[in-house]
Structure formats: structure tokens, C-alpha cells
């Protein structure tokens, strides 16, 4: 049921600037009041490099921008030596798109801050 709701919501966090300011749909906040996490697709702000017609340049720029944003999030990859989370996870990355300046995952309320 949760997945159906999450899929029907289809969030686009538009225009995430380099300072990571985001627009969050009110439906996402309502979903977070009912559940601990919600599925989201984060669409990053385009620039001349991420909108390039040269596919390799576009992919490289998208990867760089995604990595910059994801670096600031508390991802599941932050594990201790024995594979135990040493921090509360704010965002679980499910997919990084290669030719679209976006990524998808599960986020909690803290991850939206």
C-alpha cells in the first residue's frame, strides 16, 4: 500500500540550486505525517553542462552535480566497520539517472531539511 501511495505521489523536487534549496510538494509532507519515509525523485537544476547536446559531457556533468548533492545527505553507505549504520539514515538512494539530471530514493523528514 505504501509503495502505491508513494508511486502515485511522484514527487519532483524542482530547481534544487547549488545551495540545495528545494521545493517540496505538500502531498509529500502529508505522506511523511503518516509514514516514516516517502519515495521521491529529485530533479536538479539544469545548467549549460547538464543540458549539453554532447552526451559524454552531459553524463559527466550530471554525475558531478548528483555527487555534490548526495555528498551532503546522510546516506545508507555511512556504515561502520561491521556494516552497522553509525548514523540515522536521512535518504536511501535507489537510483541515479545518467542522462536526466535527477536521482530517486526514500527520504525521511530530516532529509528534506
Order of alpha helices (4+ residues) and beta strands (2+ residues): alpha-beta-alpha-beta-alpha-beta-beta
